[in-house]
Amino acid sequence: MTEPIKPRALTYTEMMNGGRQQLDAAGQRREHELQQRVEALERRVEHLEQSFQHQASQAEQES
C-alpha cells in the first residue's frame, strides 16, 4: 500500500500570492454579479419607461 500524499506547507510567498489570487477571483465574481444586477435593473427601467409611454399615449387618445 502506498501512503497518501500529504499536502506540503505553503511558503509565505505562496500564501500571500494565493490569498491575493483568491481575493482577485472573489472580486471578479462580485463585479460580474453586480454587472448582471445592473443589467437586470436597466431592463426593468426600460420596461417601466415603455409602460409609462404607452399609458401616456393611451390617455392622449382618450382625450
C-alpha distance (Angstrom), angle and dihedral (degrees) to the residues before:
residue distance angle dihedral
M1 . . .
T2 3.75 . .
E3 3.74 120.0 .
P4 3.79 116.1 -115.0
I5 3.77 113.0 -101.5
K6 3.76 109.6 -102.5
P7 3.78 115.6 -141.9
R8 3.76 111.5 -113.9
A9 3.76 122.8 -127.6
L10 3.79 115.3 -95.6
T11 3.75 120.9 -118.2
Y12 3.78 119.2 -119.2
T13 3.82 90.5 -104.6
E14 3.80 92.0 50.1
M15 3.79 90.7 50.0
M16 3.78 92.1 49.3
N17 3.81 94.4 45.5
G18 3.79 92.5 43.2
G19 3.76 91.2 50.1
R20 3.79 91.3 50.0
Q21 3.80 91.1 48.2
Q22 3.79 90.6 51.4
L23 3.80 91.1 48.1
D24 3.80 90.7 47.7
A25 3.80 91.2 49.7
A26 3.80 91.4 47.5
G27 3.80 90.3 48.1
Q28 3.78 91.9 50.3
R29 3.79 90.4 48.4
R30 3.82 91.3 50.9
E31 3.79 90.9 46.5
H32 3.81 90.7 51.2
E33 3.82 91.4 48.6
L34 3.80 90.9 48.8
Q35 3.80 90.8 49.2
Q36 3.81 89.8 52.4
R37 3.81 90.5 50.1
V38 3.81 91.2 49.0
E39 3.81 91.0 51.0
A40 3.81 91.4 48.6
L41 3.81 91.2 49.7
E42 3.81 91.3 48.0
R43 3.82 89.5 53.2
R44 3.82 89.7 51.1
V45 3.80 91.3 49.7
E46 3.81 90.9 49.9
H47 3.80 89.9 49.8
L48 3.81 91.6 50.2
E49 3.81 91.5 47.9
Q50 3.80 90.1 51.9
S51 3.81 90.6 48.6
F52 3.81 91.4 51.2
Q53 3.79 91.5 48.2
H54 3.80 90.7 48.9
Q55 3.81 91.9 49.5
A56 3.80 91.4 47.0
S57 3.80 92.2 51.0
Q58 3.82 90.9 48.4
A59 3.81 90.8 50.1
E60 3.82 90.3 51.4
Q61 3.80 91.3 50.3
E62 3.80 91.5 51.3
S63 3.80 92.2 52.0
